Amino acid sequence: MHVFLRSLAALLLLSGSALAVSDTQAELKAKADAAHGGEQAKLCLLYAHRQLEAANDLFTNGDVEQAQADVQEVMVYTRKAAEAAEGSGKHMKQTEIALRELSKRMHDIADSLAVEDRPPLREAMDSIEQLRSELLARMFGTQGDKKEKS
C-alpha cells in the first residue's frame, strides 16, 4: 500500500509538471500573476525562462527590438519571483538556484550577440545578481549575525 501511494504521488507530480510544460506563455503568465507565495515564485521563474528562450529566438531571427522587450519582461518576472519567495519564506533556495541558472543562460545568449546588442542583457544579469544577493542575505543573514555576536 505504501509503495502504491508513493507511485501515485510521483505520477501526480509528473502529470502536474507535464501540464505546466503544455501551458502557453499567456496561460503561464496568467497563472503566475494569480498565484501567491512560493508557488508564484516557481511559476514566475518558469515563465521568465520560457520568455528568455523566446527572446533568444528573436535575437537569432534578427528582431533585436522585440527581443530586448522580452528581456525586460523576463526581468519583471524574476523580480516578482524573488519578492514572492522572500515575502513568503518559501522556495527561497530553489528561487536562488533558478536565478543563477537564468543569469548563466542570459550570459550565454549575450555572448552570442553583436557587441552593440549586449548592454541591456548585461544590465539584466547585474539585476539578477543583485536579486540573488538579497535572497542569499535573507536566507543566511541571521546565521551570519549570530556568528558575529559570539
Secondary structure, DSSP 4 states (H G I P E B T S, - for coil): -HHHHHHHHHHHHHHHHHHHHHS-HHHHHHHHHH--HHHHHHHHHHHHHHHHHHHHHHHHTT-HHHHHHHHHHHHHHHHHHHHHHHHHTSSHHHHHHHHHHHHHHHHHHHHTS-GGG-HHHHHHHHHHHHHHHHHHHHHHHHHHHHHHH-
